Amino acid sequence: MKIKELYSDAVKYNYHSLILMIEFLIYEKKTVNIDDDVSALDLYFKPNNHARMNHLICEYDRQINDSVEVHAYG
């Protein structure tokens, strides 16, 4: 299975954390490619990386949500 298929399923089933992790690794860290096999993500799912990845994903989530401007039209 390719990362793009996993990403598509994550969007379909609203797996927010998985979506963020894939986007973070592709666009910010540039450590994986959307066409890579999902095994490229194995390193990031290892127990010794859970705390660090959770921290990085939470920071990334805040960063992308802070960059979105909300406009109210009356």
GUFI-721975 format. One record per residue: residue number from 1; x, y, z of N, C-alpha, C in turn; residue in one letter. Coordinates in pm, 1 decimal. Example, Ala and Ser with C-alpha at 12.3 -4.5 7.8 and 13.67 -1.06 7.14 Angstrom:
BEGIN
{tornu 1,{1319.0,-569.0,780.0},{1230.0,-450.0,780.0},{1320.0,-330.0,780.0},'a'}
{tornu 2,{1285.0,-225.0,708.0},{1367.0,-106.0,714.0},{1290.0,3.0,787.0},'s'}
# end
This chain:
BEGIN
{tornu 1,{84.2,-117.2,0.0},{0.0,0.0,0.0},{89.1,124.1,0.0},'m'}
{tornu 2,{49.0,223.4,-74.3},{123.2,348.8,-83.2},{72.7,447.5,22.2},'k'}
{tornu 3,{157.3,543.5,56.6},{118.8,645.4,153.5},{-2.5,723.1,104.3},'i'}
{tornu 4,{-12.1,746.9,-26.5},{-126.8,822.4,-77.7},{-258.0,748.2,-54.0},'k'}
{tornu 5,{-255.0,615.0,-57.0},{-375.9,536.5,-28.6},{-411.8,545.3,119.9},'e'}
{tornu 6,{-310.1,537.3,204.8},{-332.7,551.4,348.3},{-386.6,690.8,379.6},'l'}
{tornu 7,{-329.5,792.2,316.0},{-374.6,930.3,335.9},{-520.3,945.6,291.8},'y'}
{tornu 8,{-553.1,888.8,178.8},{-690.6,894.2,128.5},{-787.9,830.3,227.6},'s'}
{tornu 9,{-750.6,715.0,282.3},{-834.5,649.2,383.0},{-844.0,732.9,510.3},'d'}
{tornu 10,{-734.3,794.6,549.2},{-734.9,878.8,669.2},{-831.0,995.9,652.6},'a'}
{tornu 11,{-833.2,1054.2,533.7},{-926.5,1163.9,505.7},{-1069.5,1111.1,504.6},'v'}
{tornu 12,{-1089.8,998.3,439.5},{-1223.5,939.3,427.9},{-1284.3,910.1,565.0},'k'}
{tornu 13,{-1202.5,857.3,656.2},{-1251.7,818.0,788.2},{-1219.4,920.2,897.7},'y'}
{tornu 14,{-1168.8,1036.4,856.8},{-1140.8,1148.3,946.9},{-1043.3,1112.1,1059.9},'n'}
{tornu 15,{-931.7,1049.7,1023.4},{-825.4,1020.0,1119.3},{-730.8,1140.1,1122.8},'y'}
{tornu 16,{-770.5,1240.6,1199.7},{-703.1,1370.3,1199.8},{-553.2,1359.2,1230.8},'h'}
{tornu 17,{-517.6,1283.5,1331.7},{-376.3,1271.8,1370.0},{-292.1,1207.1,1260.4},'s'}
{tornu 18,{-347.0,1107.4,1194.7},{-274.9,1041.2,1085.8},{-258.6,1135.8,967.0},'l'}
{tornu 19,{-361.7,1211.8,936.8},{-353.6,1311.4,829.7},{-241.8,1410.1,860.6},'i'}
{tornu 20,{-241.8,1462.2,982.6},{-138.5,1558.2,1022.6},{0.9,1497.8,1015.3},'l'}
{tornu 21,{14.8,1373.8,1061.2},{145.9,1310.4,1060.1},{198.1,1294.4,917.7},'m'}
{tornu 22,{114.0,1247.0,828.7},{156.2,1228.1,689.8},{192.2,1362.0,626.6},'i'}
{tornu 23,{107.8,1462.8,645.1},{136.4,1595.0,588.8},{265.3,1652.2,647.1},'e'}
{tornu 24,{284.6,1637.6,777.3},{404.9,1687.2,843.4},{530.3,1622.1,785.5},'f'}
{tornu 25,{527.7,1490.7,770.3},{645.4,1419.7,719.9},{672.6,1449.0,572.4},'l'}
{tornu 26,{567.7,1474.9,495.7},{585.2,1503.7,353.2},{626.5,1648.8,330.2},'i'}
{tornu 27,{553.0,1742.5,389.1},{571.0,1883.6,355.5},{669.1,1958.3,444.4},'y'}
{tornu 28,{677.7,1920.7,571.4},{766.7,1992.1,662.6},{903.5,1924.5,672.7},'e'}
{tornu 29,{903.4,1797.9,708.6},{1029.2,1725.6,726.0},{1087.4,1676.2,594.2},'k'}
{tornu 30,{1000.2,1652.4,496.5},{1041.6,1601.6,365.2},{1118.9,1469.1,377.3},'k'}
{tornu 31,{1071.3,1383.1,467.2},{1137.9,1254.5,489.3},{1070.9,1140.1,415.7},'t'}
{tornu 32,{946.9,1159.9,373.7},{875.6,1058.8,295.5},{809.1,1127.0,176.9},'v'}
{tornu 33,{771.2,1044.1,80.1},{704.2,1092.3,-40.0},{566.9,1027.7,-45.8},'n'}
{tornu 34,{471.4,1095.7,-101.8},{334.2,1046.3,-111.5},{326.8,913.0,-186.9},'i'}
{tornu 35,{423.1,886.1,-274.1},{424.1,761.6,-351.6},{505.3,649.7,-286.5},'d'}
{tornu 36,{563.7,675.9,-169.5},{638.9,572.5,-97.2},{544.3,466.7,-41.8},'d'}
{tornu 37,{600.5,350.3,-14.7},{525.2,244.8,51.9},{503.1,285.6,197.9},'d'}
{tornu 38,{391.9,241.8,256.3},{361.5,278.1,395.0},{469.3,230.7,492.7},'v'}
{tornu 39,{549.5,135.2,453.3},{657.6,89.5,541.3},{756.4,202.1,572.5},'s'}
{tornu 40,{758.2,306.5,489.9},{843.7,422.4,516.1},{800.9,494.9,643.7},'a'}
{tornu 41,{678.8,470.4,689.3},{627.5,534.1,811.0},{657.5,453.0,936.7},'l'}
{tornu 42,{705.6,330.5,920.7},{728.2,241.2,1035.3},{813.3,304.9,1144.4},'d'}
{tornu 43,{917.6,374.1,1105.6},{1006.8,438.2,1201.9},{929.9,531.9,1294.8},'l'}
{tornu 44,{833.9,603.0,1240.5},{761.3,704.3,1317.1},{654.4,645.1,1408.3},'y'}
{tornu 45,{621.3,518.0,1388.5},{523.9,449.3,1473.0},{589.8,366.9,1583.8},'f'}
{tornu 46,{721.9,364.7,1588.2},{791.4,288.1,1692.3},{764.4,351.4,1828.8},'k'}
{tornu 47,{750.1,267.6,1932.1},{717.9,318.9,2066.3},{812.9,426.8,2117.3},'p'}
{tornu 48,{941.1,415.1,2085.4},{1035.9,515.6,2134.0},{1018.7,651.1,2064.9},'n'}
{tornu 49,{940.5,657.5,1958.7},{916.8,783.7,1888.3},{780.2,844.8,1917.7},'n'}
{tornu 50,{694.9,776.1,1992.7},{558.2,823.9,2016.2},{554.1,963.4,2078.3},'h'}
{tornu 51,{626.9,984.6,2186.6},{622.1,1113.8,2255.8},{670.8,1226.5,2165.2},'a'}
{tornu 52,{781.4,1203.9,2098.5},{837.6,1307.7,2009.8},{742.9,1337.9,1893.9},'r'}
{tornu 53,{688.3,1235.1,1830.6},{596.5,1256.6,1718.3},{469.4,1326.6,1764.9},'m'}
{tornu 54,{416.5,1287.8,1880.7},{297.4,1355.4,1932.5},{323.5,1503.7,1952.5},'n'}
{tornu 55,{439.0,1535.1,2009.9},{475.6,1675.3,2031.6},{487.2,1750.2,1898.2},'h'}
{tornu 56,{557.3,1691.9,1803.0},{576.5,1756.4,1673.1},{444.6,1774.3,1598.0},'l'}
{tornu 57,{358.0,1674.8,1604.9},{229.6,1682.8,1535.0},{139.5,1787.4,1599.4},'i'}
{tornu 58,{141.0,1795.6,1732.0},{61.5,1899.2,1800.2},{110.8,2038.4,1763.1},'c'}
{tornu 59,{241.5,2057.2,1759.3},{298.3,2186.0,1717.8},{259.0,2218.5,1574.0},'e'}
{tornu 60,{268.4,2120.6,1486.7},{232.9,2139.2,1345.9},{85.6,2175.5,1332.3},'y'}
{tornu 61,{-0.8,2109.1,1407.7},{-144.4,2137.8,1405.4},{-169.8,2282.5,1447.5},'d'}
{tornu 62,{-105.4,2325.7,1555.3},{-120.9,2465.5,1600.1},{-69.8,2562.3,1493.8},'r'}
{tornu 63,{42.8,2528.8,1434.5},{103.6,2615.6,1333.6},{10.9,2634.2,1214.1},'q'}
{tornu 64,{-45.0,2526.6,1162.6},{-129.5,2540.4,1044.0},{-264.0,2602.0,1078.2},'i'}
{tornu 65,{-313.5,2579.2,1198.6},{-440.5,2640.1,1237.8},{-425.0,2787.7,1270.6},'n'}
{tornu 66,{-308.7,2827.9,1321.7},{-283.6,2969.3,1348.9},{-265.0,3048.8,1220.8},'d'}
{tornu 67,{-223.4,2982.3,1114.5},{-198.2,3052.7,988.9},{-325.3,3074.6,907.3},'s'}
{tornu 68,{-435.3,3013.5,949.7},{-562.0,3029.3,879.1},{-634.7,3149.2,936.9},'v'}
{tornu 69,{-664.3,3246.2,852.4},{-737.7,3363.5,897.4},{-886.1,3339.5,880.4},'e'}
{tornu 70,{-960.8,3379.2,981.6},{-1105.4,3364.1,976.9},{-1165.7,3501.8,955.2},'v'}
{tornu 71,{-1249.2,3513.1,853.1},{-1316.8,3638.9,822.9},{-1465.9,3620.9,843.4},'h'}
{tornu 72,{-1525.0,3712.1,915.9},{-1670.0,3708.3,935.8},{-1731.6,3818.5,850.4},'a'}
{tornu 73,{-1826.5,3779.3,770.4},{-1894.6,3875.3,685.2},{-2035.4,3893.3,737.3},'y'}
{tornu 74,{-2077.6,4017.9,757.3},{-2209.3,4044.1,816.1},{-2304.2,4096.2,723.1},'g'}
# end
